[in-house]
Amino acid sequence: FSTDGLHPSDVGQALVANEFIKVINDSFGASIPLVDLAEIVGINFGVSPVKPAQPLDMNELNFGITSDEIQTFFSPLR
């Protein structure tokens, strides 16, 4: 799987494609060549690695709003 843990990687997609090709070839007498997995493994598609998650620093997450403005906004909820 790819770095998101959900979608097939390039090799995974090639494996799935090969299964489709096998079924098409068997069912329709076609002669579609299989994807060469060795070629796929050597290709760099320019996917950058996923950066590890970092803890959220609430002091940096203010969107330009002061702490006084935040307290004023939430004061009716207290």
C-alpha positions in Angstrom: 0.0 0.0 0.0 1.0 3.6 -0.4 2.0 5.9 2.4 -1.6 6.7 3.2 -2.2 3.1 4.2 -5.4 3.0 2.1 -4.5 3.1 -1.6 -2.4 0.6 -3.5 1.2 1.7 -4.3 2.5 1.7 -7.8 3.5 -1.9 -7.5 0.1 -2.7 -5.9 -1.7 -1.1 -8.8 0.5 -3.1 -11.2 -0.5 -6.3 -9.4 -4.2 -5.5 -9.7 -3.7 -4.5 -13.4 -2.1 -7.9 -14.0 -5.0 -9.7 -12.6 -7.4 -7.8 -14.8 -5.2 -8.5 -17.8 -5.1 -12.2 -17.0 -8.9 -12.3 -16.9 -9.3 -10.4 -20.1 -6.7 -12.6 -21.8 -8.4 -15.8 -20.6 -12.0 -14.6 -21.3 -11.5 -13.1 -24.7 -8.4 -14.8 -26.1 -6.5 -11.6 -25.9 -2.7 -11.4 -25.7 -2.2 -8.3 -23.6 1.2 -8.4 -22.0 1.4 -8.3 -18.2 2.9 -5.3 -16.5 6.6 -5.9 -15.8 6.8 -5.5 -12.1 10.6 -5.2 -12.2 10.2 -2.0 -14.3 7.6 -0.6 -11.9 9.8 -1.1 -8.8 12.6 0.9 -10.4 10.5 3.9 -11.3 10.5 6.9 -9.1 7.2 8.7 -9.6 8.3 11.7 -7.5 6.1 10.9 -4.5 7.5 12.6 -1.5 7.4 10.7 1.8 4.8 11.6 4.3 6.1 13.6 7.2 5.5 12.1 10.6 2.8 13.7 12.6 3.9 16.4 15.0 2.1 17.5 18.2 -0.1 20.5 17.8 1.2 23.6 19.5 -1.9 25.6 20.5 0.3 28.7 21.0 1.0 28.7 17.2 -2.6 28.0 16.2 -4.2 31.4 16.8 -5.2 32.5 13.3 -4.3 36.1 14.2 -6.7 36.2 17.1 -5.5 37.3 20.4 -6.1 35.3 23.6 -8.3 38.2 24.9 -10.5 38.0 21.8 -10.8 34.2 22.3 -11.8 34.7 25.9 -14.4 37.3 25.0 -15.8 35.0 22.3 -16.2 32.1 24.7 -17.2 34.0 27.8 -21.0 33.6 27.1 -20.5 29.9 27.2 -19.2 29.8 30.7 
